[in-house]
Amino acid sequence: EIRPHDRSAARRRVAFVEDQIAPTTSQTPTIDPKAQPAVSAFLSFVAARAEALRNPPKLGQGYLPAADITRFAFDPARGEANASVVSLGEQGLLFKGDPGRPRVSVAAIEPDAKPYPTVVLKDCPTPTPTWRIYDAKTGKDMTLPPPPGTKPTPYLSTVEVIYYQGHWGVSKIDADT
């Protein structure tokens, strides 16, 4: 049994552990309950994508369970994410560091949209100065500087999440670069 004075410390420990193991937790404003499943699917996609970039499979290999972006996305977002992750692995590269945290807001809830119910999200993740590309064999930092005149990250993204085949998944991501 936890004594009353121990509860706040226990809650802090739980919150700390959740922040460390579950990058899908995000400091988001109150989300409309109708949009929450779509937001959860997007946050799961972001966490899986980060894990896939840390441990990219080579062509023909499957994803580790925690990195399986295909569970939380539909084409074209699934194909784009898969191609970039596999390309990274084929080049012998991977990401290390902090991928940042999503900061999500709901822009639209369209339950009657055709062909699929859709929730449109806006995401401007936290900055990611330590999220860098490394050579998987040597450990050398391979991150290139951005081209001159490039707007610094993070970029505001518009994300379409659709309900298809019995679950929500990311369908489209447009970054405002």
Secondary structure, DSSP 8 states (H G I E B T S, - for coil): ---HHHHHHHHHHHHHHHHHH-TT--------TTTHHHHHHHHHHHHHHHHHHHS---TT----GGG-GGGGB-TTHHHHHHHHHHHHHHTTEEEES------EEEEEEETT-SSS-EEEEEE-----TT-EEEETTT--B------TT---S---EEEEEEEETTEEEEEEEEE--
